[in-house]
Amino acid sequence: MISVLMIAAGQVWAAYGKFPPPVAPYSTKSLNTARVKMPIIFPLIGGNNYSDDFNAHRSGHRHTGIDIKAPKMTAIVAPFKGTFGNKVHSFWIYGDYGWKCLGTHLNDDTPGTNDGKNNFDFMFAPNLNFGDHVEAGQLIGYVGNSGDATGPHLHFEMYSPVGIRDPYPSLQHAMHISSPSRIIRNLNEKPEHKEERYEVCKRNWIHLGGSFYGILLAKQYDTGRVITVKHPSFVTFSFAQDLVEKLDIDSWPTNRPASIYFRREGEKVVVTKVVPPDN
Ligand SMILES: [Zn+2]
């Protein structure tokens, strides 16, 4: 029996490689309530409210994080830089400086519904892969009420290098940002005069007619100014046939953005250049 359990545990670890999710203690015993403060970016953008409900009694255990209430689809950002991991409805970050965090109940519904369809484009940022390095403030995903949540909120846990800690003091002193960090490739390859650039992750693509459908990550204007998205936004482009022949769009990964440069000519959008995603 013991050997069976050990194999099962080994499989769990193998599935998450070097970055298994941090596991909170599940017991009625009091958690460590030391008021340790870690400099972080507040994990949500926009209106929210929370109180210090860390260590609160729940049926059969203590509450192991802080519940930050916010409307569904509120953007969640990385509180600090580190390595990203996720499984359905939850994410965690192994911070470069030894702390970890975990957030759960991410959105699993089509916006405006309660359908539980689990479309990842409404749960996580379109460009995230397990094991990616994320920057502080980078878009991670969206608030929801998945799992056993009674209303939309982010259940947020923090771990010092020696164990779980109350996130409240860090949240109280956190830096609030108004849009996600400017994650854009080749920032210097800005659009030319009157051009715009969209960073777009492929979602669908029809070779005949060059119809490209994707999800927006960031925009850049000819001034160099970058705007990052904080809500899922789908875009379509028509690529000219000579461009289609040069680009092997079938092979593009869906979680890395392509750069699409274009001009607006009246009502028309004319694609001028496309830089394929990094693999
Ligand atoms: Zn909670």
Residues whose N, C-alpha, C, O or C-beta is under 5 A from the ligand:
A	BS01	ZN	I66 D67 H155
